[in-house]
Amino acid sequence: MGKTMLEVDHLKTKYITRFGENVFAVDGISLKIEEGKSLGIAGESGCGKSTLALSLMGYYFAPLHYQSGTIKVDGVDITGMKPDEIRKKILGNEIAYIPQAAMNALNPTQKIISFIEDVIRAHDPGASKKEIYDLARERFEILGLPESVLKKHAVELSGGMRQRTVIAISTILSPKVLIADEPSSALDVTSQKMVIKMLRNLMEKGFIKSMIFITHELPLLYNVTDEIMVMYAGQIVEHATAKEMVFDPLHPYSKGLMGSILVPEKGARDAKLTAIPGTPPNLKNPPKGCRFADRCRYAKPACMLHPIAESRLDDGRMYRCYLEEKELREVYQDE
Ligand SMILES: Nc1ncnc2c1ncn2[C@@H]1O[C@H](COP(=O)(O)OP(=O)(O)OP(=O)(O)O)[C@@H](O)[C@H]1O
């Protein structure tokens, strides 16, 4: 087993609305990522993926609040750190984050090299301009980005190039964990492929030690990550290897999401992806039983009665369902 880069234990975080209501967006999430490994997080819009990303980085600014659980990066517990301490000690060198639509967040009046100077100097105030330029040039070259980009402004770059540049800037300090939230979803297919290739390259070269890749585009994850975690209504409903999740999903919700991957035509795939009837529950007042029960075609009355605990198979695969593995496989086979 490799060294554990990120370990999260029963993390609970919530939004407190201006009416004082609690929205339990991350409700007891546990996960572990080893050095050299990547984890995909998938689920419908609103299931808590982005909130999980913010929570992992200790980004607790109202209305988001920490409730309980622990987060360790390379063995160091960062759970209780203040946002200022997180910014100085963790962000950039321990955990790097690429938010949704990151490529549009670059200040258009700043040159790319000056963003890199900001990131490096936040952790090493004494670094000289030349040292920073040399490091940036070398990194850009290894990642297949032209050196000329360093002297350009963000507005001078195409969308795909801007996104790859943001990724190069965010990972310049070789973080232990990269959290990429929908890093390729706003791009055309060719640029998407280049972004994915770049992320793989960063892992292979050891410039990032581990990665979390968040997306609602499930087919992407099979090509990018070692493991996949499916989230539903703030909880994990299944965590398996990417291969298991794609070819042999166990939880009825994963089955609904993943069953579509093998359909070759994009149109058909999209049609199936939106085909799970119903909508996720309101996280202000989630159901006390299985959160997916009212959309699940295999639900039994007992599913609604009590919270569903996580079950673990012998190979370590986790799923959260009232039905046992054997029952699930039988009902799937009968269809
Ligand atoms: N500022 C906020 N105040 C209150 N509730 C919020 C806030 N931001 C998000 N939420 C709620 O938290 C839940 C999780 O939202 P989140 O954005 O993390 O989901 P997501 O899976 O990342 O969705 P998407 O794929 O659309 O980004 C949703 O129910 C959402 O309505």
PDBQT file of the ligand as one rigid body, heavy atoms in Angstrom, charges set to zero:
ROOT
HETATM    1  N1  LIG A 401     -24.633  29.167  -0.383  1.00  0.00    +0.000 N 
HETATM    2  C1  LIG A 401     -25.505  28.188  -0.174  1.00  0.00    +0.000 A 
HETATM    3  N2  LIG A 401     -26.490  28.311   0.755  1.00  0.00    +0.000 NA
HETATM    4  C2  LIG A 401     -27.369  27.314   1.003  1.00  0.00    +0.000 A 
HETATM    5  N3  LIG A 401     -27.371  26.122   0.350  1.00  0.00    +0.000 NA
HETATM    6  C3  LIG A 401     -26.410  25.938  -0.582  1.00  0.00    +0.000 A 
HETATM    7  C4  LIG A 401     -25.436  26.950  -0.903  1.00  0.00    +0.000 A 
HETATM    8  N4  LIG A 401     -24.622  26.474  -1.882  1.00  0.00    +0.000 NA
HETATM    9  C5  LIG A 401     -25.070  25.230  -2.167  1.00  0.00    +0.000 A 
HETATM   10  N5  LIG A 401     -26.140  24.910  -1.402  1.00  0.00    +0.000 N 
HETATM   11  C6  LIG A 401     -26.895  23.645  -1.389  1.00  0.00    +0.000 C 
HETATM   12  O1  LIG A 401     -25.995  22.590  -1.043  1.00  0.00    +0.000 OA
HETATM   13  C7  LIG A 401     -26.276  21.422  -1.792  1.00  0.00    +0.000 C 
HETATM   14  C8  LIG A 401     -25.021  20.943  -2.486  1.00  0.00    +0.000 C 
HETATM   15  O2  LIG A 401     -24.628  21.902  -3.493  1.00  0.00    +0.000 OA
HETATM   16  P1  LIG A 401     -23.299  21.725  -4.360  1.00  0.00    +0.000 P 
HETATM   17  O3  LIG A 401     -23.119  22.959  -5.163  1.00  0.00    +0.000 OA
HETATM   18  O4  LIG A 401     -22.188  21.304  -3.468  1.00  0.00    +0.000 OA
HETATM   19  O5  LIG A 401     -23.713  20.511  -5.310  1.00  0.00    +0.000 OA
HETATM   20  P2  LIG A 401     -22.925  19.968  -6.603  1.00  0.00    +0.000 P 
HETATM   21  O6  LIG A 401     -23.122  18.505  -6.589  1.00  0.00    +0.000 OA
HETATM   22  O7  LIG A 401     -21.544  20.493  -6.623  1.00  0.00    +0.000 OA
HETATM   23  O8  LIG A 401     -23.764  20.614  -7.785  1.00  0.00    +0.000 OA
HETATM   24  P3  LIG A 401     -23.201  21.157  -9.205  1.00  0.00    +0.000 P 
HETATM   25  O9  LIG A 401     -22.776  19.931  -9.969  1.00  0.00    +0.000 OA
HETATM   26  O10 LIG A 401     -24.417  21.814  -9.782  1.00  0.00    +0.000 OA
HETATM   27  O11 LIG A 401     -22.107  22.109  -8.903  1.00  0.00    +0.000 OA
HETATM   28  C9  LIG A 401     -27.436  21.772  -2.745  1.00  0.00    +0.000 C 
HETATM   29  O12 LIG A 401     -28.627  21.315  -2.151  1.00  0.00    +0.000 OA
HETATM   30  C10 LIG A 401     -27.396  23.277  -2.793  1.00  0.00    +0.000 C 
HETATM   31  O13 LIG A 401     -28.707  23.800  -2.994  1.00  0.00    +0.000 OA
ENDROOT
TORSDOF 0
